[in-house]
Amino acid sequence: MKKQPFLFLIGGIFSLMIAMGIGRFTYTPVLPLMQNAIGFSDAMAGYLATSNYAGYLVGAFITSVVPLNNNRTFLLRLSLIISISTTAIMGLSHSFIFWFILRFLSGVASAFVFVLASSIVLDKLAARNKTNWSGFFYSGVGFGIFTTGLFTPALNRFFQWEGVWVGLGIVAAILTLFVWILLVDYPNSIEKTNNQVVRNQVPPAKWLPWLVAAYGLEGLGYIVTGTFIVSFAEKMLPTSSAATFIWMIVGLAAIPSCAIWSLIGKRWGLIKSLIFAMVLQSLGIALPVMWMSATSLMISAALFGATFMGITTLATTIARQMNLSNTSRLIGYMTAIYAIGQMIGPTIAGLLSSVTHSFNSALIGAAAVVFLGACLIMNGIKFEKKTAQEVEWENVQSNSN
């Protein structure tokens, strides 16, 4: 049975909402609530975040080395169940050790869901000549972030921070019912059309290390804001609800971002667009330090939300066009590099903020790291000026070596 493309696209969006937007990023708006209630330090908050990203790294590494193409539906469903469970159970315990375990398992599950849902949906879109819809798929992360910001204040008001975790776990479980129906992999029923994909103006394979390094630096830098922006906002704004509103801005900006950056990439070129997005993000990360106000926080949140998933879309699109032979393994490899940066970032930021009693140094450092990543890939602009025939010849020569 073949489903309409928009149906499995919806299933993919809901998958990212569950595992990425909710399972992974619920921690950000709930973190200051947990700290106020229990009183643990920013360093401990960083360690908890690092545990999640360590799990994400492990999951991404497994997906990059283990063949998954024959079991994608089963593994996706299992990963979604783990993501829901580890989210809800966070609110049923006050043990730091148990939290570390739950956040680690949640990270593993989110990596599996991201890689599996991406490979299923992107392969199906390519088979139906709907690759221009990929930006809508990645909007699931933004929808999930917005959902966490929308539900957190009300759930906290009635059930405290514990109820936020449990309540959002229930929301994720409801969404999973739709994923179960809509997102099913039928490998034998989909025509293989990868050989019809036009690889226009793609850098040679030898340029891949530059992209990988930049993507790793992006993971290290962006996650500082992704982890601590609500905690930072709470120190500047009068109420926790106002701080949560900042997080909702991130989600709203993220929803259309991937589709917009895909369009920009087609017009400007993928590499130039990726550089521009990373520069914009670095400015957004540093802005609240240079201009401390509610307005700067809102602009920073909008710039952050508008770029972090767009950068993922652009980077993975470039990588997939450079090597279309194994979608799951390639996305898993890129995700693993990204996860290494994510694992380092929160620990450093948490320690810095605990020592300095401010997030300023952590934010400036994160902005510098992302800007450095943008600088690393500037040498790729020259490839977009070449003809498709020249680039294809370079790829042939590189692969033969």
Buried (B, 14 or more C-beta within 10 A) or exposed (E): EEBEBEBBBBBBBBBBBBBBBBBBBBBBBBBBBBBEEEEBEBBBBBBBBBBBBBBBBBBBBBBBEEEBBEEBBEBBBBBBEBBBBBBBBBBEBEEBEEBBBBBBBBBBBBBBBBBBBBBBBBBBBBBBEBBEBBBBBBBBBBBBBBBBBBBBBEBBEEBEBBBBBBBBBBBBBEBBEBBBEBBBBEEEEBEEEEEEEEBEBBBBBEBBEBBBBBBBBBBBBBBBBBBBBBBBBBEBBEEBBBBBBBBBBBBBBBBBBBBBBBEBBEEBBBBBBBBBBBBBBBBBBBBBBEEEEBEBBBBBBBBBBBBBBBBBBBBBBBBBBBBBEBBBBBBBBBBBBBBBBBBBBBBBBBBBBBEEEBBBBBBBBBBBBBBBBBEBBEEBEEBBEBEEEEBBEBBEEBEEE
